[in-house]
Each structure stands twice: as C-alpha cells, then as structure tokens.
Amino acid sequence: MTLYPGDVIPTGTPSGVGAGFKPPRFLRPGDTMRLSVEGLGEQTQRLVAFQG
C-alpha cells in the first residue's frame, strides 16, 4: 500500500475498553497520547476539554 501526504490512518480501540480496567480508566483533559511508527515518526497530542 502506498501512503501519500494527507492520508489518514484511523486508529483506536473499541468503545468501552476503559471500563474493563479495575478501577475503570478513561482519557481526561490534560492526558497526553503518543503515537510512533518506526521509520516514519512520532506525534503527540494533549487532550483538552470540549467547549461546545
């Protein structure tokens, strides 16, 4: 498969995964997520509260 600039690679886990921990663990504002792919790079995202 060839990837091009702007291609999106959706990733994640099924809903409800956090509820399986004891105690349950869910993402909260201020948490940081990091994704890295060897030979490609790394991205870091910090969660913020939704203000809609």
N, CA and C atoms as an extended XYZ file, in Angstrom:
156
Properties=species:S:1:pos:R:3:atomname:S:1:resname:S:1:resid:I:1 pbc="F F F"
N         0.850       -1.166        0.000 N   MET     1
C         0.000        0.000        0.000 CA  MET     1
C         0.898        1.232        0.000 C   MET     1
N         0.550        2.206       -0.764 N   THR     2
C         1.296        3.458       -0.822 CA  THR     2
C         0.523        4.523       -0.062 C   THR     2
N         1.212        5.221        0.837 N   LEU     3
C         0.610        6.338        1.561 CA  LEU     3
C         1.092        7.645        0.943 C   LEU     3
N         0.208        8.605        0.900 N   TYR     4
C         0.520        9.908        0.330 CA  TYR     4
C         0.307       10.984        1.382 C   TYR     4
N         0.969       12.149        1.244 N   PRO     5
C         0.745       13.234        2.195 CA  PRO     5
C        -0.744       13.545        2.305 C   PRO     5
N        -1.207       13.640        3.529 N   GLY     6
C        -2.615       13.918        3.771 CA  GLY     6
C        -3.453       12.680        4.007 C   GLY     6
N        -2.911       11.485        3.724 N   ASP     7
C        -3.660       10.254        4.008 CA  ASP     7
C        -3.908       10.155        5.510 C   ASP     7
N        -5.054        9.645        5.878 N   VAL     8
C        -5.419        9.485        7.281 CA  VAL     8
C        -5.409        7.997        7.615 C   VAL     8
N        -4.772        7.650        8.727 N   ILE     9
C        -4.745        6.270        9.203 CA  ILE     9
C        -5.517        6.254       10.524 C   ILE     9
N        -6.803        5.894       10.487 N   PRO    10
C        -7.567        5.886       11.731 CA  PRO    10
C        -7.125        4.735       12.633 C   PRO    10
N        -6.929        5.046       13.902 N   THR    11
C        -6.545        4.032       14.880 CA  THR    11
C        -7.404        4.201       16.127 C   THR    11
N        -7.356        3.281       16.993 N   GLY    12
C        -8.094        3.427       18.239 CA  GLY    12
C        -8.435        2.075       18.825 C   GLY    12
N        -9.287        2.120       19.832 N   THR    13
C        -9.729        0.899       20.486 CA  THR    13
C       -11.247        0.907       20.515 C   THR    13
N       -11.869       -0.254       20.651 N   PRO    14
C       -13.339       -0.303       20.716 CA  PRO    14
C       -13.861        0.465       21.924 C   PRO    14
N       -15.059        0.998       21.787 N   SER    15
C       -15.645        1.723       22.923 CA  SER    15
C       -15.818        0.776       24.099 C   SER    15
N       -15.672        1.309       25.288 N   GLY    16
C       -15.853        0.505       26.483 CA  GLY    16
C       -14.599       -0.156       27.004 C   GLY    16
N       -13.464       -0.005       26.300 N   VAL    17
C       -12.227       -0.653       26.746 CA  VAL    17
C       -11.810       -0.125       28.122 C   VAL    17
N       -11.944        1.167       28.349 N   GLY    18
C       -11.550        1.753       29.634 CA  GLY    18
C       -12.335        1.205       30.802 C   GLY    18
N       -13.577        0.786       30.542 N   ALA    19
C       -14.424        0.257       31.610 CA  ALA    19
C       -13.935       -1.107       32.088 C   ALA    19
N       -13.117       -1.798       31.288 N   GLY    20
C       -12.622       -3.120       31.656 CA  GLY    20
C       -11.506       -3.104       32.682 C   GLY    20
N       -10.924       -1.930       32.944 N   PHE    21
C        -9.877       -1.824       33.957 CA  PHE    21
C       -10.504       -1.771       35.340 C   PHE    21
N        -9.746       -2.180       36.341 N   LYS    22
C       -10.207       -2.086       37.725 CA  LYS    22
C        -9.205       -1.270       38.508 C   LYS    22
N        -9.470       -0.021       38.882 N   PRO    23
C       -10.702        0.722       38.589 CA  PRO    23
C       -10.732        1.164       37.121 C   PRO    23
N       -11.920        1.517       36.593 N   PRO    24
C       -12.026        1.968       35.206 CA  PRO    24
C       -11.117        3.166       34.932 C   PRO    24
N       -10.554        3.215       33.715 N   ARG    25
C        -9.654        4.316       33.329 CA  ARG    25
C       -10.127        4.896       32.007 C   ARG    25
N       -10.342        6.196       31.988 N   PHE    26
C       -10.782        6.881       30.784 CA  PHE    26
C        -9.884        8.091       30.551 C   PHE    26
N        -9.787        8.528       29.307 N   LEU    27
C        -8.988        9.710       28.994 CA  LEU    27
C        -9.648       10.941       29.606 C   LEU    27
N        -8.794       11.864       30.098 N   ARG    28
C        -9.273       13.090       30.722 CA  ARG    28
C        -8.502       14.272       30.162 C   ARG    28
N        -9.088       15.477       30.231 N   PRO    29
C        -8.337       16.662       29.815 CA  PRO    29
C        -6.994       16.721       30.547 C   PRO    29
N        -5.945       17.011       29.810 N   GLY    30
C        -4.595       17.057       30.373 CA  GLY    30
C        -3.802       15.790       30.090 C   GLY    30
N        -4.481       14.682       29.760 N   ASP    31
C        -3.774       13.453       29.390 CA  ASP    31
C        -3.048       13.663       28.064 C   ASP    31
N        -1.967       12.939       27.859 N   THR    32
C        -1.199       13.020       26.620 CA  THR    32
C        -1.188       11.659       25.944 C   THR    32
N        -1.419       11.664       24.632 N   MET    33
C        -1.352       10.429       23.833 CA  MET    33
C        -0.160       10.561       22.890 C   MET    33
N         0.578        9.487       22.711 N   ARG    34
C         1.739        9.487       21.821 CA  ARG    34
C         1.635        8.301       20.873 C   ARG    34
N         1.844        8.550       19.593 N   LEU    35
C         1.822        7.513       18.574 CA  LEU    35
C         3.136        7.580       17.822 C   LEU    35
N         3.800        6.441       17.681 N   SER    36
C         5.043        6.431       16.910 CA  SER    36
C         5.048        5.233       15.981 C   SER    36
N         5.622        5.447       14.807 N   VAL    37
C         5.785        4.401       13.815 CA  VAL    37
C         7.252        4.395       13.420 C   VAL    37
N         7.924        3.267       13.682 N   GLU    38
C         9.348        3.174       13.399 CA  GLU    38
C         9.630        3.521       11.938 C   GLU    38
N        10.589        4.387       11.733 N   GLY    39
C        10.967        4.790       10.390 CA  GLY    39
C        10.076        5.864        9.796 C   GLY    39
N         8.988        6.220       10.484 N   LEU    40
C         8.067        7.223        9.960 CA  LEU    40
C         8.050        8.472       10.834 C   LEU    40
N         7.980        8.285       12.131 N   GLY    41
C         7.980        9.443       13.019 CA  GLY    41
C         7.070        9.246       14.209 C   GLY    41
N         6.785       10.363       14.869 N   GLU    42
C         6.022       10.342       16.109 CA  GLU    42
C         5.129       11.558       16.172 C   GLU    42
N         3.948       11.390       16.769 N   GLN    43
C         3.094       12.545       17.033 CA  GLN    43
C         2.601       12.458       18.463 C   GLN    43
N         2.429       13.606       19.074 N   THR    44
C         1.954       13.690       20.449 CA  THR    44
C         0.751       14.621       20.479 C   THR    44
N        -0.300       14.224       21.188 N   GLN    45
C        -1.495       15.042       21.306 CA  GLN    45
C        -1.888       15.119       22.769 C   GLN    45
N        -2.227       16.345       23.207 N   ARG    46
C        -2.678       16.560       24.571 CA  ARG    46
C        -4.185       16.793       24.543 C   ARG    46
N        -4.924       16.100       25.389 N   LEU    47
C        -6.370       16.236       25.414 CA  LEU    47
C        -6.779       17.521       26.118 C   LEU    47
N        -7.772       18.172       25.567 N   VAL    48
C        -8.340       19.379       26.178 CA  VAL    48
C        -9.836       19.163       26.338 C   VAL    48
N       -10.456       19.912       27.238 N   ALA    49
C       -11.884       19.792       27.472 CA  ALA    49
C       -12.653       20.356       26.281 C   ALA    49
N       -13.726       19.679       25.887 N   PHE    50
C       -14.594       20.147       24.819 CA  PHE    50
C       -15.437       21.299       25.318 C   PHE    50
N       -15.444       22.391       24.574 N   GLN    51
C       -16.264       23.549       24.946 CA  GLN    51
C       -17.179       23.861       23.769 C   GLN    51
N       -18.337       23.252       23.755 N   GLY    52
C       -19.231       23.376       22.629 CA  GLY    52
C       -20.391       24.194       22.846 C   GLY    52
